Amino acid sequence: MMVMITNHKYVYIAHITAISDNECTAYVPAFKELGYATEIKADSITNALDALNDKVVKILVECENTNKLPPDEVVKLKEQPEHGAFTLIQLDTAEYRRKHDNTLVRKSVTIPKYLNDEAVSYNANFSKILTDGLEKYCEIQRKDIYDNI
């Protein structure tokens, strides 16, 4: 079962199996049947579902970008899985796009002249320093978008 709740929000069935006390796997049957590799191994159900969500939402974003229909549940699910359990996961591609939008925006900042003069003498990249500082302040870990500048 795949249900589009609203634009860019989907619900899929995920299958979770505990391998041991500290390891489990999770995957979305609809994607597996179509050849997408979605199986995740993690140390907890929460981490497995978070990683699965990230992986599947990337596939959905790709489908949206290329005007492909997202995978629909094409498999007949057993009433009760032999091992593990089924659960529903909600995926929001609009939220994913917002969080991963690397579009650069211009901002005006005011700093003391002495600090500006000193930073200029060091050939400081003000945008990178501000970005790094804001990411640290907001507790965000991302790929450095200034590597190619």
C-alpha positions as CSV (number, residue, x, y, z in Angstrom):
1,M,0.0,0.0,0.0
2,M,1.3,3.4,-1.0
3,V,-0.8,6.4,-0.2
4,M,-0.1,9.9,-1.2
5,I,-1.5,11.9,1.7
6,T,-0.9,15.3,0.1
7,N,1.5,16.6,-2.5
8,H,5.0,15.3,-1.6
9,K,3.9,13.2,1.4
10,Y,3.7,9.4,1.1
11,V,3.0,6.5,3.4
12,Y,4.6,3.1,2.7
13,I,4.7,-0.2,4.5
14,A,8.2,-1.1,6.0
15,H,9.3,-4.5,7.2
16,I,11.5,-4.6,10.3
17,T,13.4,-7.7,11.5
18,A,15.5,-8.0,14.7
19,I,18.7,-9.9,13.9
20,S,20.1,-9.8,17.4
21,D,19.7,-7.8,20.6
22,N,21.6,-4.9,19.0
23,E,21.0,-5.2,15.3
24,C,18.0,-5.1,13.0
25,T,17.1,-4.6,9.4
26,A,14.4,-2.6,7.7
27,Y,13.2,-2.3,4.1
28,V,10.2,-1.2,2.0
29,P,8.8,-4.2,0.0
30,A,7.4,-2.0,-2.7
31,F,10.9,-0.6,-3.6
32,K,12.6,-4.0,-3.2
33,E,10.3,-5.6,-5.7
34,L,11.2,-2.9,-8.3
35,G,14.9,-3.4,-7.8
36,Y,15.6,-0.4,-5.5
37,A,18.1,-1.3,-2.7
38,T,16.4,0.0,0.4
39,E,17.5,-2.6,3.0
40,I,19.1,-0.9,6.1
41,K,21.0,-2.5,8.9
42,A,21.2,-0.6,12.2
43,D,21.7,-1.0,15.9
44,S,18.1,-0.1,16.8
45,I,14.7,0.1,15.2
46,T,14.6,3.9,15.5
47,N,18.0,4.2,13.7
48,A,16.9,1.7,11.1
49,L,13.7,3.6,10.4
50,D,15.5,6.9,10.3
51,A,18.0,5.6,7.8
52,L,15.3,3.9,5.8
53,N,13.3,7.1,5.7
54,D,16.4,9.0,4.3
55,K,17.1,6.4,1.7
56,V,13.5,6.0,0.4
57,V,12.8,9.8,0.4
58,K,15.8,10.3,-1.9
59,I,14.4,7.7,-4.3
60,L,11.0,9.6,-4.2
61,V,12.7,12.9,-4.8
62,E,14.4,11.4,-7.8
63,C,11.1,10.0,-9.1
64,E,9.5,13.5,-8.7
65,N,12.4,15.2,-10.4
66,T,12.2,12.9,-13.4
67,N,8.4,12.8,-13.5
68,K,8.3,9.1,-12.8
69,L,5.4,7.7,-10.7
70,P,6.7,6.6,-7.3
71,P,6.7,2.9,-6.6
72,D,3.3,1.5,-5.6
73,E,3.0,-1.6,-3.4
74,V,3.2,-4.3,-6.0
75,V,3.7,-7.2,-3.6
76,K,1.1,-9.2,-1.7
77,L,2.0,-8.9,1.9
78,K,1.5,-11.9,4.2
79,E,-1.0,-11.4,7.0
80,Q,1.8,-12.0,9.5
81,P,5.5,-12.0,8.5
82,E,7.5,-15.1,9.3
83,H,10.1,-12.9,11.1
84,G,9.8,-9.3,12.1
85,A,6.9,-7.0,11.7
86,F,5.3,-4.5,9.3
87,T,5.0,-0.8,10.1
88,L,3.9,2.3,8.3
89,I,6.4,5.0,7.5
90,Q,5.5,8.5,6.4
91,L,7.8,10.3,3.9
92,D,7.8,14.0,3.1
93,T,9.8,14.9,0.0
94,A,9.0,18.6,0.4
95,E,10.6,18.7,3.9
96,Y,13.6,16.7,2.6
97,R,14.1,19.3,-0.2
98,R,13.9,22.2,2.3
99,K,16.5,20.6,4.6
100,H,18.9,19.8,1.7
101,D,18.5,23.0,-0.4
102,N,22.0,24.4,-1.0
103,T,20.9,27.5,-2.8
104,L,23.0,30.3,-1.7
105,V,21.4,33.5,-0.4
106,R,22.9,36.9,0.2
107,K,22.8,38.3,3.7
108,S,24.1,41.7,5.0
109,V,25.9,41.5,8.3
110,T,27.4,44.2,10.5
111,I,30.7,43.6,12.3
112,P,33.2,45.9,13.9
113,K,35.7,47.5,11.6
114,Y,38.8,46.1,13.5
115,L,37.4,42.6,13.0
116,N,36.7,43.1,9.4
117,D,40.2,44.5,8.8
118,E,41.8,41.6,10.6
119,A,39.8,39.0,8.8
120,V,40.5,40.6,5.4
121,S,44.3,40.4,6.3
122,Y,43.8,36.7,6.7
123,N,41.9,36.4,3.4
124,A,38.9,35.1,5.4
125,N,36.0,33.6,3.4
126,F,33.2,35.4,5.3
127,S,30.5,33.3,3.8
128,K,32.2,30.0,4.8
129,I,32.9,31.3,8.3
130,L,29.3,32.5,8.8
131,T,27.9,29.2,7.4
132,D,30.2,27.1,9.6
133,G,29.3,29.2,12.6
134,L,25.5,29.0,12.0
135,E,25.7,25.2,11.4
136,K,27.5,24.8,14.7
137,Y,25.1,27.1,16.5
138,C,22.1,25.2,15.0
139,E,23.7,21.8,15.6
140,I,23.6,20.9,11.8
141,Q,26.1,18.6,10.2
142,R,26.3,19.0,6.4
143,K,28.6,18.5,3.5
144,D,30.7,21.7,3.0
145,I,29.1,23.6,0.1
146,Y,32.1,25.9,-0.1
147,D,34.6,23.2,-1.1
148,N,34.2,24.0,-4.8
149,I,34.3,27.8,-4.4
